[in-house]
Amino acid sequence: MILSLATFAACSTNKTDETKTDTMKSASADSTKRDTLSYPYTAQYSNKFEIGDPNNSMNVLKLYKDWDNNTIDNSKNAFADSIQMVFSDGSALSGSRDSVFNVVKKMRSTLGTITSDLVAWTPLRSTDKNEDWVSVWYTEHRTAPNGKVDSSYYQETWRLTNGKVDRFYQYEQKVPGRKNKIF
């Protein structure tokens, strides 16, 4: 009986090891794929991206949580000494962390209640530029102090240098007048 259990355990372990090995081979095969396509356009910035550090996503997601909770003072140290932000309406902020942060803080204090429904996020690394980015897709629901309710879909791109945000781009689409969520 002991021999049977030992044999069974050995077979189970080998099966698990084979599965892990197959998964590792598959992942390895995927990572060695090379882009050999001839695209009809040349990327102005880069088309050489790989999945980046998930800690960068965590840093950015904490910013969203502080934005929703109106506790953005908690996020100040997540930003680099110099920041450039470009918003969906075409406005931009650029300057020292303190000056940009003060403007953003004043803006947030006027917005009322905010809830963000995050759809997806991806940490990216531009291999030819040696830069880290996080791309986020979400729906923001706002209730203004006067009670007006509004929602928008956003796609935002954050650049992090040494783990701190130094650049931000925002794209927005108003949610159509229906109550159903798309995602």
N, CA, C and O of each residue as an XYZ file, in Angstrom:
732
protein
N       0.829     -1.185      0.000
C       0.000      0.000      0.000
C       0.879      1.256      0.000
O       0.600      2.206     -0.732
N       1.929      1.264      0.810
C       2.838      2.404      0.871
C       3.508      2.596     -0.479
O       3.668      3.728     -0.936
N       3.902      1.501     -1.124
C       4.519      1.566     -2.434
C       3.542      2.159     -3.446
O       3.941      2.967     -4.285
N       2.269      1.770     -3.380
C       1.247      2.301     -4.286
C       1.082      3.801     -4.097
O       1.005      4.542     -5.077
N       1.026      4.261     -2.841
C       0.890      5.690     -2.562
C       2.108      6.464     -3.063
O       1.973      7.546     -3.634
N       3.291      5.902     -2.846
C       4.516      6.561     -3.311
C       4.523      6.664     -4.827
O       4.902      7.697     -5.379
N       4.101      5.586     -5.512
C       4.045      5.597     -6.968
C       3.031      6.621     -7.452
O       3.296      7.364     -8.397
N       1.857      6.662     -6.800
C       0.817      7.618     -7.165
C       1.325      9.054     -6.975
O       1.127      9.908     -7.840
N       1.973      9.308     -5.852
C       2.506     10.644     -5.567
C       3.562     11.025     -6.602
O       3.598     12.165     -7.065
N       4.407     10.087     -6.959
C       5.452     10.354     -7.947
C       4.836     10.677     -9.305
O       5.295     11.587     -9.995
N       3.800      9.935     -9.689
C       3.123     10.188    -10.964
C       2.449     11.550    -10.940
O       2.509     12.283    -11.926
N       1.814     11.897     -9.839
C       1.149     13.197     -9.725
C       2.165     14.319     -9.814
O       1.921     15.321    -10.487
N       3.301     14.169     -9.147
C       4.339     15.193     -9.175
C       4.892     15.338    -10.580
O       5.103     16.457    -11.047
N       5.131     14.220    -11.265
C       5.647     14.285    -12.628
C       4.650     14.976    -13.548
O       5.047     15.752    -14.417
N       3.368     14.705    -13.368
C       2.351     15.314    -14.200
C       2.358     16.832    -13.999
O       2.285     17.590    -14.967
N       2.446     17.268    -12.749
C       2.496     18.695    -12.436
C       3.741     19.317    -13.048
O       3.673     20.395    -13.640
N       4.889     18.637    -12.909
C       6.126     19.151    -13.471
C       6.030     19.254    -14.988
O       6.508     20.223    -15.579
N       5.403     18.237    -15.632
C       5.246     18.287    -17.085
C       4.377     19.466    -17.481
O       4.677     20.158    -18.453
N       3.296     19.705    -16.733
C       2.407     20.821    -17.030
C       3.152     22.141    -16.875
O       3.020     23.023    -17.723
N       3.928     22.290    -15.812
C       4.706     23.503    -15.613
C       5.709     23.680    -16.739
O       5.896     24.789    -17.240
N       6.349     22.601    -17.135
C       7.337     22.668    -18.203
C       6.676     23.074    -19.510
O       7.215     23.903    -20.243
N       5.498     22.492    -19.818
C       4.788     22.861    -21.041
C       4.408     24.331    -21.019
O       4.541     25.022    -22.029
N       3.936     24.815    -19.880
C       3.564     26.219    -19.749
C       4.787     27.098    -19.940
O       4.721     28.121    -20.623
N       5.902     26.704    -19.339
C       7.119     27.490    -19.476
C       7.604     27.489    -20.913
O       8.058     28.518    -21.414
N       7.513     26.340    -21.590
C       7.920     26.273    -22.996
C       7.041     27.189    -23.828
O       7.528     27.903    -24.704
N       5.733     27.165    -23.548
C       4.799     27.995    -24.293
C       5.108     29.469    -24.080
O       5.149     30.233    -25.044
N       5.324     29.880    -22.840
C       5.645     31.271    -22.535
C       6.958     31.664    -23.192
O       7.093     32.766    -23.723
N       7.921     30.756    -23.152
C       9.215     31.023    -23.760
C       9.086     31.177    -25.266
O       9.717     32.052    -25.859
N       8.272     30.333    -25.887
C       8.071     30.423    -27.332
C       7.424     31.751    -27.692
O       7.794     32.368    -28.691
N       6.446     32.208    -26.880
C       5.793     33.479    -27.142
C       6.770     34.635    -27.028
O       6.717     35.570    -27.827
N       7.666     34.584    -26.042
C       8.577     35.697    -25.820
C       9.664     35.772    -26.891
O      10.318     36.806    -27.025
N       9.864     34.718    -27.640
C      10.887     34.753    -28.679
C      10.312     35.133    -30.045
O      11.060     35.229    -31.018
N       9.001     35.349    -30.133
C       8.408     35.787    -31.395
C       8.983     37.149    -31.753
O       9.109     38.021    -30.893
N       9.318     37.325    -32.968
C       9.863     38.598    -33.424
C       8.890     39.225    -34.409
O       8.267     38.535    -35.216
N       8.772     40.530    -34.330
C       7.915     41.281    -35.215
C       8.608     41.404    -36.571
O       9.585     42.138    -36.718
N       8.095     40.684    -37.542
C       8.692     40.716    -38.876
C       7.733     41.334    -39.896
O       7.961     41.244    -41.102
N       6.671     41.954    -39.410
C       5.694     42.552    -40.304
C       6.220     43.864    -40.876
O       7.014     44.563    -40.246
N       5.774     44.171    -42.050
C       6.093     45.454    -42.665
C       4.841     46.324    -42.565
O       3.914     46.166    -43.359
N       4.809     47.234    -41.603
C       3.634     48.050    -41.336
C       3.486     49.165    -42.365
O       4.483     49.634    -42.915
N       2.261     49.591    -42.629
C       2.055     50.668    -43.602
C       2.407     52.049    -43.027
O       2.406     53.034    -43.765
N       2.706     52.138    -41.730
C       3.100     53.387    -41.090
C       4.335     53.147    -40.236
O       4.614     52.022    -39.821
N       5.066     54.220    -39.982
C       6.182     54.186    -39.057
C       5.746     54.904    -37.788
O       5.247     56.027    -37.857
N       5.922     54.285    -36.651
C       5.528     54.893    -35.380
C       6.381     56.132    -35.115
O       7.604     56.090    -35.249
N       5.740     57.219    -34.744
C       6.477     58.446    -34.442
C       7.243     58.333    -33.131
O       8.326     58.902    -32.990
N       6.691     57.610    -32.186
C       7.368     57.455    -30.897
C       8.083     56.106    -30.832
O       9.310     56.046    -30.754
N       7.304     55.030    -30.864
C       7.869     53.691    -30.758
C       6.800     52.660    -31.076
O       5.614     52.907    -30.860
N       7.201     51.531    -31.577
C       6.306     50.376    -31.680
C       6.978     49.153    -31.046
O       6.615     48.011    -31.328
N       7.937     49.411    -30.211
C       8.671     48.336    -29.541
C       8.347     48.351    -28.049
O       9.080     48.913    -27.236
N       7.227     47.715    -27.722
C       6.771     47.652    -26.338
C       6.713     46.212    -25.876
O       6.494     45.290    -26.661
N       6.914     46.045    -24.583
C       6.697     44.764    -23.928
C       5.954     45.054    -22.629
O       5.871     46.204    -22.198
N       5.418     44.014    -22.013
C       4.741     44.195    -20.742
C       5.762     44.690    -19.717
O       6.860     44.146    -19.602
N       5.384     45.720    -18.984
C       6.282     46.341    -18.027
C       6.091     45.828    -16.610
O       5.475     44.786    -16.386
N       6.625     46.571    -15.668
C       6.608     46.227    -14.251
C       5.211     46.457    -13.668
O       4.714     47.583    -13.717
N       4.568     45.429    -13.121
C       3.232     45.605    -12.538
C       3.220     46.573    -11.355
O       2.162     47.105    -11.022
N       4.355     46.815    -10.716
C       4.408     47.797     -9.632
C       4.082     49.199    -10.135
O       3.554     50.019     -9.384
N       4.393     49.480    -11.399
C       4.025     50.772    -11.978
C       2.504     50.897    -12.050
O       1.953     51.964    -11.779
N       1.826     49.805    -12.417
C       0.362     49.828    -12.425
C      -0.170     50.077    -11.022
O      -1.101     50.862    -10.842
N       0.403     49.425    -10.044
C      -0.041     49.611     -8.661
C       0.094     51.072     -8.246
O      -0.812     51.624     -7.623
N       1.220     51.703     -8.586
C       1.426     53.113     -8.242
C       0.351     53.997     -8.864
O      -0.177     54.893     -8.205
N       0.030     53.750    -10.122
C      -0.976     54.553    -10.816
C      -2.377     54.276    -10.262
O      -3.165     55.206    -10.090
N      -2.693     53.019     -9.983
C      -4.023     52.696     -9.457
C      -4.254     53.338     -8.078
O      -5.381     53.710     -7.749
N      -3.217     53.462     -7.295
C      -3.344     54.160     -6.013
C      -3.712     55.631     -6.231
O      -4.429     56.223     -5.425
N      -3.219     56.210     -7.320
C      -3.580     57.593     -7.646
C      -5.077     57.712     -7.918
O      -5.718     58.669     -7.483
N      -5.631     56.737     -8.638
C      -7.076     56.745     -8.911
C      -7.867     56.624     -7.608
O      -8.875     57.307     -7.431
N      -7.424     55.777     -6.715
C      -8.127     55.595     -5.444
C      -8.115     56.905     -4.653
O      -9.134     57.299     -4.085
N      -6.968     57.575     -4.617
C      -6.892     58.852     -3.906
C      -7.729     59.927     -4.608
O      -8.310     60.786     -3.946
N      -7.793     59.884     -5.928
C      -8.637     60.819     -6.690
C     -10.104     60.602     -6.315
O     -10.819     61.557     -6.009
N     -10.546     59.352     -6.341
C     -11.938     59.043     -5.977
C     -12.256     59.480     -4.551
O     -13.316     60.052     -4.300
N     -11.357     59.217     -3.627
C     -11.591     59.501     -2.212
C     -11.322     60.955     -1.828
O     -11.517     61.345     -0.676
N     -10.875     61.753     -2.796
C     -10.497     63.144     -2.556
C      -9.440     63.238     -1.450
O      -9.489     64.108     -0.581
N      -8.494     62.315     -1.520
C      -7.358     62.294     -0.584
C      -6.053     62.374     -1.381
O      -5.099     61.644     -1.111
N      -6.033     63.269     -2.362
C      -4.889     63.297     -3.278
C      -3.585     63.738     -2.618
O      -2.509     63.551     -3.187
N      -3.674     64.322     -1.420
C      -2.430     64.623     -0.692
C      -1.609     63.353     -0.473
O      -0.381     63.405     -0.405
N      -2.297     62.208     -0.363
C      -1.601     60.927     -0.183
C      -0.741     60.566     -1.386
O       0.178     59.756     -1.266
N      -1.026     61.158     -2.546
C      -0.354     60.784     -3.798
C       0.788     61.703     -4.196
O       1.468     61.437     -5.188
N       1.011     62.749     -3.470
C       1.992     63.747     -3.896
C       3.364     63.142     -4.169
O       4.014     63.511     -5.147
N       3.809     62.232     -3.333
C       5.134     61.641     -3.512
C       5.212     60.639     -4.655
O       6.293     60.135     -4.963
N       4.074     60.343     -5.290
C       4.077     59.445     -6.444
C       4.483     60.179     -7.720
O       4.653     59.561     -8.771
N       4.637     61.495     -7.624
C       4.973     62.302     -8.798
C       6.431     62.733     -8.759
O       7.008     62.930     -7.689
N       7.013     62.876     -9.939
C       8.397     63.332    -10.074
C       8.487     64.821     -9.740
O       7.462     65.474     -9.542
N       9.681     65.349     -9.678
C       9.898     66.758     -9.352
C       9.317     67.694    -10.411
O       8.932     68.823    -10.107
N       9.259     67.219    -11.653
C       8.720     68.006    -12.752
C       7.662     67.161    -13.469
O       7.885     65.979    -13.730
N       6.510     67.768    -13.788
C       5.383     67.024    -14.350
C       4.822     67.756    -15.558
O       4.777     68.985    -15.598
N       4.396     66.972    -16.541
C       3.655     67.504    -17.679
C       2.357     66.705    -17.784
O       2.384     65.476    -17.841
N       1.209     67.414    -17.811
C      -0.092     66.764    -17.905
C      -0.865     67.403    -19.055
O      -0.948     68.628    -19.151
N      -1.429     66.564    -19.928
C      -2.253     67.042    -21.039
C      -3.629     66.405    -20.891
O      -3.761     65.181    -20.886
N      -4.660     67.254    -20.770
C      -6.010     66.782    -20.508
C      -6.831     66.683    -21.800
O      -6.451     67.218    -22.841
N      -7.947     65.995    -21.703
C      -8.769     65.704    -22.881
C      -9.358     66.954    -23.525
O      -9.674     66.934    -24.715
N      -9.512     68.023    -22.783
C     -10.071     69.251    -23.358
C      -9.006     70.102    -24.045
O      -9.306     71.186    -24.546
N      -7.769     69.618    -24.070
C      -6.680     70.342    -24.714
C      -5.865     71.189    -23.757
O      -4.807     71.697    -24.130
N      -6.338     71.349    -22.530
C      -5.567     72.117    -21.557
C      -4.382     71.289    -21.078
O      -4.380     70.061    -21.165
N      -3.385     71.987    -20.576
C      -2.177     71.306    -20.122
C      -1.634     71.995    -18.881
O      -1.820     73.194    -18.677
N      -0.973     71.217    -18.076
C      -0.246     71.720    -16.905
C       1.182     71.229    -17.026
O       1.433     70.078    -17.381
N       2.095     72.104    -16.732
C       3.505     71.715    -16.784
C       4.253     72.547    -15.768
O       4.063     73.760    -15.675
N       5.107     71.884    -15.007
C       5.887     72.621    -14.036
C       6.371     71.731    -12.915
O       6.453     70.510    -13.049
N       6.687     72.370    -11.812
C       7.181     71.624    -10.658
C       6.044     70.806    -10.060
O       4.868     71.114    -10.253
N       6.413     69.774     -9.339
C       5.417     68.919     -8.691
C       4.503     69.750     -7.810
O       3.284     69.584     -7.858
N       5.063     70.633     -7.015
C       4.242     71.420     -6.090
C       3.245     72.308     -6.827
O       2.073     72.357     -6.452
N       3.688     73.009     -7.866
C       2.777     73.917     -8.572
C       1.680     73.145     -9.305
O       0.513     73.532     -9.237
N       2.025     72.078     -9.995
C       1.025     71.275    -10.706
C       0.088     70.618     -9.705
O      -1.125     70.589     -9.910
N       0.639     70.101     -8.644
C      -0.171     69.401     -7.646
C      -1.186     70.343     -7.012
O      -2.323     69.941     -6.764
N      -0.798     71.595     -6.742
C      -1.720     72.562     -6.150
C      -2.896     72.859     -7.082
O      -4.031     72.980     -6.621
N      -2.640     72.977     -8.379
C      -3.716     73.222     -9.347
C      -4.654     72.017     -9.405
O      -5.874     72.183     -9.384
N      -4.099     70.814     -9.478
C      -4.918     69.600     -9.542
C      -5.747     69.444     -8.266
O      -6.913     69.054     -8.325
N      -5.161     69.740     -7.146
C      -5.867     69.628     -5.859
C      -7.056     70.592     -5.814
O      -8.141     70.210     -5.375
N      -6.865     71.841     -6.263
C      -7.964     72.809     -6.304
C      -9.056     72.337     -7.256
O     -10.243     72.441     -6.946
N      -8.656     71.819     -8.412
C      -9.625     71.319     -9.389
C     -10.446     70.184     -8.778
O     -11.670     70.169     -8.901
N      -9.783     69.242     -8.127
C     -10.500     68.092     -7.546
C     -11.478     68.530     -6.462
O     -12.548     67.937     -6.329
N     -11.139     69.542     -5.696
C     -11.999     69.968     -4.595
C     -13.338     70.527     -5.082
O     -14.281     70.620     -4.297
N     -13.439     70.899     -6.354
C     -14.685     71.449     -6.903
C     -15.579     70.398     -7.545
O     -16.695     70.717     -7.957
N     -15.121     69.156     -7.640
C     -15.818     68.164     -8.466
C     -16.871     67.326     -7.748
O     -17.615     66.602     -8.410
N     -16.961     67.395     -6.449
C     -17.962     66.594     -5.742
C     -17.528     65.154     -5.585
O     -16.351     64.867     -5.366
N     -18.495     64.240     -5.698
C     -18.228     62.813     -5.500
C     -17.830     62.166     -6.819
O     -18.447     62.407     -7.857
N     -16.792     61.341     -6.763
C     -16.312     60.633     -7.961
C     -16.149     59.159     -7.627
O     -15.648     58.792     -6.564
N     -16.586     58.327     -8.560
C     -16.354     56.884     -8.476
C     -15.802     56.436     -9.821
O     -16.393     56.712    -10.866
N     -14.682     55.753     -9.792
C     -14.076     55.235    -11.024
C     -14.290     53.733    -11.112
O     -14.008     52.999    -10.165
N     -14.790     53.283    -12.259
C     -14.899     51.857    -12.550
C     -13.785     51.526    -13.527
O     -13.889     51.830    -14.715
N     -12.711     50.900    -13.030
C     -11.573     50.599    -13.884
C     -11.871     49.372    -14.741
O     -12.260     48.322    -14.231
N     -11.687     49.520    -16.024
C     -11.970     48.462    -16.985
C     -10.729     47.608    -17.214
O     -10.801     46.380    -17.198
N      -9.594     48.264    -17.427
C      -8.351     47.535    -17.693
C      -7.164     48.469    -17.500
O      -7.290     49.690    -17.587
N      -6.009     47.864    -17.235
C      -4.756     48.614    -17.166
C      -3.635     47.703    -17.621
O      -3.702     46.481    -17.484
N      -2.607     48.326    -18.163
C      -1.480     47.563    -18.674
C      -0.183     48.320    -18.404
O      -0.045     49.468    -18.824
N       0.764     47.701    -17.712
C       2.086     48.316    -17.597
C       2.879     47.995    -18.863
O       2.900     46.850    -19.316
N       3.517     48.991    -19.419
C       4.269     48.811    -20.657
C       5.689     49.331    -20.499
O       5.959     50.222    -19.694
N       6.579     48.758    -21.278
C       7.968     49.212    -21.318
C       8.348     49.393    -22.776
O       8.281     48.455    -23.570
N       8.744     50.603    -23.117
C       9.250     50.875    -24.455
C      10.712     50.455    -24.471
O      11.556     51.091    -23.839
N      11.007     49.381    -25.195
C      12.360     48.822    -25.150
C      13.374     49.687    -25.884
O      14.546     49.716    -25.506
N      12.947     50.387    -26.920
C      13.909     51.219    -27.642
C      14.079     52.602    -27.010
O      15.096     53.257    -27.235
N      13.106     53.052    -26.228
C      13.197     54.348    -25.548
C      13.588     54.197    -24.082
O      13.927     55.177    -23.418
N      13.539     52.959    -23.581
C      13.882     52.677    -22.189
C      12.995     53.480    -21.229
O      13.475     54.094    -20.276
N      11.665     53.456    -21.517
C      10.707     54.198    -20.716
C       9.579     53.282    -20.259
O       9.234     52.308    -20.928
N       9.007     53.621    -19.091
C       7.902     52.860    -18.522
C       6.611     53.664    -18.614
O       6.584     54.863    -18.335
N       5.547     52.982    -19.009
C       4.237     53.599    -19.164
C       3.186     52.696    -18.533
O       3.384     51.487    -18.406
N       2.068     53.295    -18.140
C       0.897     52.532    -17.716
C      -0.287     53.121    -18.466
O      -0.508     54.332    -18.447
N      -1.043     52.255    -19.124
C      -2.234     52.671    -19.841
C      -3.451     52.168    -19.069
O      -3.499     51.006    -18.666
N      -4.444     53.057    -18.863
C      -5.615     52.730    -18.051
C      -6.884     53.107    -18.804
O      -6.970     54.178    -19.404
N      -7.876     52.205    -18.764
C      -9.199     52.455    -19.339
C     -10.202     52.383    -18.200
O     -10.191     51.431    -17.421
N     -11.068     53.384    -18.099
C     -12.034     53.384    -17.000
C     -13.226     54.280    -17.313
O     -13.196     55.077    -18.251
N     -14.271     54.134    -16.510
C     -15.429     55.014    -16.557
C     -15.456     55.792    -15.245
O     -15.359     55.212    -14.164
N     -15.588     57.097    -15.356
C     -15.664     57.940    -14.168
C     -17.088     58.452    -14.025
O     -17.651     59.016    -14.962
N     -17.665     58.252    -12.848
C     -19.010     58.722    -12.522
C     -18.851     59.869    -11.529
O     -18.207     59.720    -10.491
N     -19.452     61.026    -11.861
C     -19.330     62.211    -11.024
C     -20.703     62.693    -10.564
O     -21.665     62.682    -11.331
N     -20.779     63.108     -9.323
C     -21.948     63.815     -8.806
C     -21.441     65.154     -8.300
O     -20.754     65.226     -7.281
N     -21.788     66.218     -9.024
C     -21.322     67.560     -8.675
C     -21.976     68.012     -7.369
O     -23.004     67.468     -6.964
N     -21.382     68.998     -6.720
C     -21.971     69.509     -5.477
C     -23.433     69.961     -5.642
O     -24.198     69.925     -4.678
N     -23.824     70.385     -6.855
C     -25.213     70.801     -7.098
C     -26.140     69.613     -7.395
O     -27.330     69.800     -7.646
N     -25.587     68.386     -7.364
C     -26.400     67.184     -7.588
C     -26.400     66.666     -9.013
O     -26.927     65.582     -9.264
N     -25.824     67.409     -9.963
C     -25.786     66.964    -11.355
C     -24.901     65.725    -11.476
O     -23.783     65.687    -10.962
N     -25.434     64.703    -12.175
C     -24.712     63.450    -12.366
C     -24.200     63.398    -13.803
O     -24.911     63.755    -14.742
N     -22.955     62.947    -13.957
C     -22.342     62.856    -15.277
C     -21.340     61.706    -15.271
O     -20.823     61.331    -14.220
N     -21.072     61.154    -16.443
C     -20.083     60.075    -16.577
C     -19.318     60.240    -17.871
O     -19.829     60.787    -18.848
N     -18.078     59.757    -17.867
C     -17.241     59.759    -19.065
C     -16.404     58.497    -19.092
O     -16.059     57.926    -18.057
N     -16.085     58.076    -20.319
C     -15.108     57.008    -20.516
C     -13.760     57.680    -20.701
O     -13.661     58.707    -21.373
N     -12.719     57.104    -20.106
C     -11.382     57.664    -20.231
C     -10.378     56.605    -20.641
O     -10.498     55.428    -20.299
N      -9.389     57.061    -21.381
C      -8.181     56.289    -21.626
C      -7.066     57.238    -21.237
O      -6.949     58.329    -21.795
N      -6.245     56.827    -20.279
C      -5.164     57.672    -19.807
C      -3.846     56.913    -19.887
O      -3.777     55.704    -19.663
N      -2.817     57.662    -20.211
C      -1.492     57.081    -20.349
C      -0.549     57.847    -19.422
O      -0.451     59.072    -19.481
N       0.129     57.105    -18.580
C       1.021     57.669    -17.558
C       2.452     57.207    -17.829
O       2.694     56.014    -18.010
N       3.397     58.142    -17.857
C       4.804     57.755    -17.954
C       5.416     57.868    -16.561
O       5.199     58.840    -15.837
N       6.181     56.850    -16.217
C       6.866     56.834    -14.927
C       8.365     56.769    -15.164
O       8.847     55.960    -15.958
N       9.086     57.619    -14.475
C      10.538     57.606    -14.509
C      11.008     57.341    -13.082
O      10.664     58.071    -12.152
N      11.794     56.291    -12.930
C      12.234     55.864    -11.596
C      11.041     55.655    -10.657
O      11.112     55.973     -9.470
N       9.948     55.117    -11.204
C       8.771     54.789    -10.407
C       7.870     55.967    -10.073
O       6.903     55.804     -9.329
N       8.164     57.155    -10.607
C       7.357     58.344    -10.308
C       6.770     58.915    -11.598
O       7.428     58.944    -12.638
N       5.521     59.366    -11.508
C       4.823     59.921    -12.668
C       5.455     61.254    -13.052
O       5.624     62.138    -12.212
N       5.805     61.390    -14.342
C       6.309     62.672    -14.826
C       5.578     63.157    -16.076
O       5.794     64.279    -16.533
N       4.714     62.305    -16.626
C       3.940     62.695    -17.809
C       2.610     61.972    -17.799
O       2.504     60.838    -17.331
N       1.572     62.661    -18.333
C       0.215     62.135    -18.304
C      -0.544     62.655    -19.521
O      -0.494     63.847    -19.825
N      -1.251     61.755    -20.221
C      -2.107     62.126    -21.351
C      -3.495     61.540    -21.114
O      -3.627     60.393    -20.688
N      -4.528     62.334    -21.391
C      -5.899     61.910    -21.127
C      -6.759     62.058    -22.384
O      -6.657     63.043    -23.115
N      -7.611     61.051    -22.613
C      -8.565     61.054    -23.714
C      -9.926     60.713    -23.121
O     -10.031     59.814    -22.287
N     -10.977     61.431    -23.548
C     -12.293     61.281    -22.936
C     -13.382     61.149    -23.980
O     -13.319     61.738    -25.059
N     -14.386     60.358    -23.626
C     -15.621     60.279    -24.408
C     -16.772     60.326    -23.419
O     -16.794     59.570    -22.448
N     -17.726     61.210    -23.663
C     -18.899     61.279    -22.798
C     -19.698     59.992    -22.935
O     -19.804     59.431    -24.025
N     -20.256     59.530    -21.827
C     -21.108     58.342    -21.849
C     -22.438     58.735    -22.476
O     -23.036     59.735    -22.080
N     -22.911     57.955    -23.456
C     -24.215     58.255    -24.048
C     -25.303     58.253    -22.971
O     -25.093     57.724    -21.880
N     -26.433     58.829    -23.266
C     -27.503     58.998    -22.289
C     -28.236     57.736    -21.897
O     -29.451     57.777    -21.702
N     -27.557     56.630    -21.776
C     -28.209     55.395    -21.321
C     -27.570     54.932    -20.022
O     -26.454     55.330    -19.689
N     -28.274     54.104    -19.306
C     -27.815     53.682    -17.991
C     -27.016     52.389    -18.020
O     -26.415     52.021    -17.011
N     -26.993     51.692    -19.143
C     -26.275     50.411    -19.218
C     -24.778     50.666    -19.346
O     -24.336     51.553    -20.077
N     -24.028     49.876    -18.628
C     -22.568     49.950    -18.744
C     -22.132     49.210    -20.003
O     -22.714     48.185    -20.360
N     -21.130     49.719    -20.659
C     -20.572     49.023    -21.824
C     -19.684     47.877    -21.364
O     -19.690     46.803    -21.967
N     -18.930     48.098    -20.310
C     -18.011     47.060    -19.821
C     -18.584     46.422    -18.591
O     -17.970     45.522    -18.018
